[in-house]
Amino acid sequence: MVSRPCNPVGKLAVFAAIGAVVVASGCAAMTRTWQFKGSQQANSTLEVSVTKASVAQKAATLHLAIRNVGDVPVAIDTGRFFLSLPDKTRYPGAAKGLKHAKKRFFNKLKRFGIGSGADADKIAPGRKITFSVMFQQYGRDFRRHPWLAIELTSLRVDGQPANLPPLRVTAPPEAPMGEDI
């Protein structure tokens, strides 16, 4: 009887290749990001709209624009944003870049000689600021819901509640609604 020597490196390479294929196919499904469609809400002073909504498995990043549609400059303040799912579950989110967007906006006005110290934190009529809000969670897949709602209850105009209904973002038809990911 002839025995052949065992080649552990060859077996290890085969297992590594199989593992890489399994991991790569699983990770591809896990990292898909869907572009949801956003809505717009307005009152006599503000118009708030979703310019982009990227929804991944564990995070949703929403890019918002707030435009002053009134006749006078207004100060915009935001507290904590919440994302609501269809089953009424809420997740807190944090605005990213709002202070930076305001600063950039006012620096631009200052370069053109517009604005004064009294209006340093106010958005002029017809102007808008843009920023993003990120929501993260680890217990649910945001992509599986037909829509998500951003509560605007903490949005204030000159210290008063803006009284705007939630913004809604809806999933595209190709989103994995019932897919087990």
N, C-alpha and C positions, 0 to 999 in steps of 0.2 A: 504494500500500500504506500502510495506517495502522498505526502502531506505538503500543502502549500502554506507558505508563511502568511500570517494575518497582516493586512495592510490597514492599520488603524487610521492613518492619515486619509486614505481614500474613503473610508466609511464616514469619517468626520466631515469630509467635504460634501458628501451626498446629503447627510443630515443638515448641514449648514445651508445648502442650496434649497432643500425642501422648506426649512424654517424661514428662509428669506422670502420665498414665494408666499408662504402663508401669512407672514407678518406684513409684507407689502400689500397684499390684497386686502387684508383687514384694515390697515392704516388708511388706505385710499378711501374706503367707505367711511371711516371715522373723521376724515379731515375735509369732507366735502362741505362747501359753503354755498348757500343758496341766496340769491338776491330777491328779497321780498319786495313787493310794491308798496309804496307809502301813501298816506293820505295827507290832508291838510285841514287845519281848523283855523277859524278867524273870528274876531269880534271887531268892534269899532276901533280898537287901538292896535291890536297885534294880528299877525298872520304867522302861524307856526306850521312848517311843512317838513316832511321827511324827504331828504334829497337822495339818500341811499340807505338801504337796510341790508346788511350782510348778516345772515343767520347761519351759525355753525352748530355743531352738536351741543357744545357746552357754553357757547357765548353768542350774544347778539350785539352787534355794533350798529348803532343808528346815527346817521348824520342828519342833523336838524338845522333848519334855517329859521330865524326869527326876524320878521320884517315889521318895522313901525309903519302901519297904514293910517295912523292918525295925523292930526295937523300940528302937533306939538312934540318936542323931544320928550322921550320917556326913559326912565331908568328901569332896566330889566334885572330881576333877581330870580335865581332858581335855587331851590332847596334840593332835596333828594328826589330823583325820578324813580318811578316804579314801573315794572313791566308786568302786565297781567295776562295770564293765559285764559283760554276759553273756560276752564274749570274754576276760575276765580283765584287761582294760585298767584301770589305776587312775589316778585324778586326785585330787590333794590338795585339801583345802578348809580353810576357816578359820571358826571359830566367831565369830559376831557377837552381841554382847550378853550373853555368858555372865557376864563379870565384872559388867556392869551389872545383870543379872538377880539375881545373888547379892547385890550391894550393896543393891538395891531390896528384896529379900526380907528381909535382915537389918535394914534401917532400919525396915521395917514391924513386925518383931518387937520392935525396940527401943521403938517408940512404944507398944506394948502392955505394955511392961515384961517381955518374955520374952527370955531369952538372957543369956549372961554373956560375959566376955572369952574364956573357954576355948572356948566354942562359937561364936565369931564367924564361923568359916568352915564351920560344919556345918549340914546340912539336918535338921530335926527329923523324927521319924517321922510319916508321913502327909502331909508337905509336898512340894511340887514346885517346880522352877524350869523356866523355859522360855527357849529361845534359838534362834537360827537358825544354820545352817551353809550357806555358799555355795561352790559348785564352779563354776569357770569353765574353759572350754577353747575352742579355736578350730579344731580339726581334725575334729570329729565333731558330729553333731546328736544331742543327748541324747534328743530326743523320739522318735527312730526305734527305740528299744530297748523290748522288752516289759517289762523291769524294770531297776531299778538297785538296788545294794546299798550301804549305808553301813556301813563297817567300824567296829566299836566296840573295837578292840584297844587303843587308847590311853586308854580310859576307866578311871579308877582310883577305888577307894573306900578311903579311909583309907590311901592309898599302895600298895594292892595291886590287881592287875589285876581288873577286874570279871568277866572271862571270859564275856562275852555274845556270842552269834552275831550276824552282821550283820543290820541292819534292811533290809527289802526294801520298795521302793515299786514298784507296778505301774502300767502305762499304762492309761488308759481305752480302751474299745473304739473310740472315734472318733479316737484318736491316729494320725498319719500314718506308720504303720509302713513301708510301701513307697513312700511318696510322695516324689518327687524335688523337694526344696524348694530 
